[in-house]
Amino acid sequence: MAGESDLIKELRGMLGAMTAPGINEVERGSIRRYCDAVGNPNPIFTDVEFARSRGHSDVLCPPGFFGWPRGVQSETVEVMGPVFAAVLNAGLLRILDAGDEYEFFLPIHAGDTLSWYIRFHDVNEREGKSGNMVFLTFENTYLNMNGDVVAKSRKTFLARQ
């Protein structure tokens, strides 16, 4: 791409960097606590008999909740660290949360074990009123114990001066 900054060229060279898989366990108690915390009263997430009457094997995991990690996944820093270091070294010291988006493919039930990995997915640069802005997107892919992709989430950060 003509006119690309050195920072964007450097970041494009990092695209595709990926963590090793992490493991999340999805259990009923965690689902219930999550629903209580966000005020979601839908019985499909908390009542086993209700969920089974709707054709599910157990309660569903609510959108945006993917259980709890089985252990610490320090490799996330190994993927995200160099990306953010490049941005900071370029003088873009303000890093803001620019949003999340989700895609859901299959239901997640209590009792499922999910594996996941994070990949540096995309980088874009735009001219703003106060200078250049860089958008960094990381994609998290979740797979169930059968190896099926159940969901993807994308987290975008905005870096600027």
C-alpha positions in Angstrom: 0.0 0.0 0.0 1.5 3.3 -1.1 2.1 6.0 1.5 2.0 3.5 4.4 3.8 4.7 7.5 6.8 2.8 8.9 4.7 1.9 12.0 1.9 0.4 9.8 4.5 -1.6 7.8 6.0 -2.9 11.1 2.6 -3.8 12.5 1.5 -5.5 9.2 4.6 -7.7 9.7 3.2 -8.9 13.0 -0.3 -9.8 11.6 -1.2 -13.4 12.2 0.9 -13.7 15.4 -1.1 -16.2 17.6 -1.0 -17.5 21.1 -0.9 -21.2 22.0 -4.4 -22.5 23.0 -5.8 -21.7 26.4 -8.5 -23.8 28.1 -11.7 -22.5 29.6 -14.2 -24.6 31.7 -17.8 -23.7 31.5 -19.8 -24.6 34.6 -23.3 -23.9 35.9 -22.2 -22.0 39.0 -20.1 -19.6 36.9 -22.9 -19.1 34.4 -25.4 -18.3 37.3 -23.0 -15.8 38.9 -22.4 -14.1 35.6 -26.2 -13.8 34.9 -26.7 -12.5 38.4 -23.9 -9.9 37.9 -25.3 -8.6 34.6 -29.0 -8.9 35.6 -29.9 -11.5 33.0 -33.0 -13.4 34.3 -33.4 -15.7 31.2 -34.0 -19.2 32.6 -32.3 -20.8 29.6 -29.0 -19.8 31.3 -29.9 -20.9 34.9 -32.7 -23.5 34.9 -31.5 -27.0 33.7 -35.0 -28.3 33.2 -36.1 -25.3 31.3 -33.0 -25.6 29.0 -33.7 -29.3 28.5 -37.3 -28.6 27.6 -35.9 -26.4 24.8 -33.8 -29.2 23.4 -30.5 -28.4 25.1 -28.3 -30.8 27.1 -27.8 -28.3 29.9 -28.1 -24.6 30.6 -26.6 -22.4 27.9 -23.7 -20.1 28.4 -24.9 -16.5 27.8 -23.4 -14.5 24.9 -20.1 -12.9 25.8 -19.3 -15.3 28.7 -17.0 -18.2 27.8 -16.3 -19.7 31.2 -13.1 -19.4 33.2 -9.6 -20.2 32.2 -8.2 -23.4 33.6 -4.8 -21.7 34.2 -2.9 -18.5 33.4 -2.3 -17.8 29.7 0.9 -15.6 29.7 1.4 -16.0 26.0 -1.2 -13.4 25.4 1.4 -10.8 26.5 3.9 -12.4 24.0 1.5 -11.6 21.1 0.1 -8.3 22.3 3.2 -6.9 23.9 5.3 -6.3 20.7 2.2 -4.8 19.0 1.7 -2.3 21.8 5.4 -1.6 22.2 5.6 -0.6 18.5 2.7 1.7 18.9 4.1 3.3 22.1 7.6 3.7 20.5 5.9 5.5 17.6 4.6 8.1 20.2 1.0 7.0 20.2 0.6 7.0 23.9 -3.2 7.1 24.2 -4.6 3.7 23.8 -8.4 3.4 24.0 -10.9 0.6 23.9 -12.6 1.0 20.5 -15.1 -1.8 21.0 -15.9 -5.5 20.8 -17.8 -7.6 18.3 -18.9 -11.2 18.6 -19.9 -13.9 16.1 -21.7 -17.0 17.5 -21.8 -20.2 15.6 -22.9 -23.0 18.0 -24.4 -23.0 21.5 -22.1 -23.4 24.5 -23.5 -25.4 27.4 -22.5 -25.9 31.0 -20.0 -28.8 31.1 -18.3 -27.8 27.9 -14.6 -27.3 27.7 -13.5 -24.6 25.3 -10.0 -24.0 23.8 -9.2 -20.6 22.5 -6.4 -18.6 20.9 -5.8 -15.0 20.2 -4.5 -13.8 16.9 -3.4 -10.3 15.8 -6.1 -9.9 13.1 -5.9 -6.4 11.6 -4.3 -2.9 11.6 -5.6 0.3 10.0 -4.5 3.9 10.1 -6.7 6.9 9.6 -6.1 10.6 9.8 -7.9 12.3 12.7 -8.3 15.9 13.8 -5.4 15.6 16.2 -3.2 13.4 14.0 -3.0 9.8 12.9 -5.0 7.1 14.6 -4.1 3.4 14.5 -6.7 0.8 15.0 -5.5 -2.6 16.2 -7.8 -5.7 16.2 -7.2 -8.9 18.0 -9.4 -11.9 17.2 -10.2 -14.6 19.8 -11.5 -17.9 18.4 -13.3 -20.4 20.7 -13.5 -24.1 19.9 -15.6 -26.7 21.8 -14.2 -30.1 22.9 -15.2 -31.5 19.5 -13.0 -29.0 17.7 -15.9 -27.0 16.4 -15.6 -23.2 16.3 -18.4 -21.9 18.6 -17.6 -18.2 18.7 -15.2 -15.5 17.7 -14.7 -12.2 19.4 -12.8 -9.2 18.0 -11.3 -6.6 20.3 -10.3 -3.3 18.7 -8.0 -0.7 20.3 -7.5 2.9 19.1 -4.0 4.3 19.5 -3.3 8.0 19.0 -1.1 10.9 20.2 
